[in-house]
Amino acid sequence: MVTLALEGAASYRDKHELVLRRQAELPNAMWQSDHTMLDILVVGTDGKPARPWLTTILDDFTDAQAIAAIARITRGNFRLLERLFPQIQRVLKINELDTITNDVIEAAQSTLVIGVT
C-alpha cells in the first residue's frame, strides 16, 4: 500500500501484479501470437487425415483501441453489449473485414438506437 500511496497506481501495478501487462502506445508496437492445433481433421496431400494448426497474430494497439471504444459506448451495459456485438459482426461481414477497429465499432453503433440516461 505504501507503493500505491507514494508512487501511484502504475508503479503499484508494475511491482505487484502477478502477470506483467504492457500496453501498446502505437500501432505495430506490440504483437501477441498464439499457435494451436485445431480440433478438426482434414485430408492431407498424402491422403491421410491430419489436424491442422491455427496461428493468430494480433496487434495490441488495435485491440486496445477497439476495447476502449466498446467500453466508452456501452459503459458496462450488458444489454447494449448484446445488441452491439451482432451489429459489429454484421459490419464485418458486409465489408468483408476480419479485424474489429474503431471504424467498425462506430459503424455498428450508428445502426443502434441508444437512449440518453
C-alpha positions, 0 to 999 in steps of 0.5 A: 500500500505504501507503493500505491500511496507514494508512487501511484497506481502504475508503479503499484501495478508494475511491482505487484501484479502477478502477470506483467501487462504492457500496453501498446502506445502505437500501432505495430508496437506490440504483437501477441501470437498464439499457435494451436492445433485445431480440433478438426481433421482434414485430408492431407496431400498424402491422403491421410487425415491430419489436424491442422494448426491455427496461428493468430497474430494480433496487434495490441494497439488495435485491440486496445483501441477497439476495447476502449471504444466498446467500453466508452459506448456501452459503459458496462451495459450488458444489454447494449453489449448484446445488441452491439456485438451482432451489429459489429459482426454484421459490419464485418461481414458486409465489408468483408473485414476480419479485424474489429477497429474503431471504424467498425465499432462506430459503424455498428453503433450508428445502426443502434438506437441508444437512449440518453440516461 
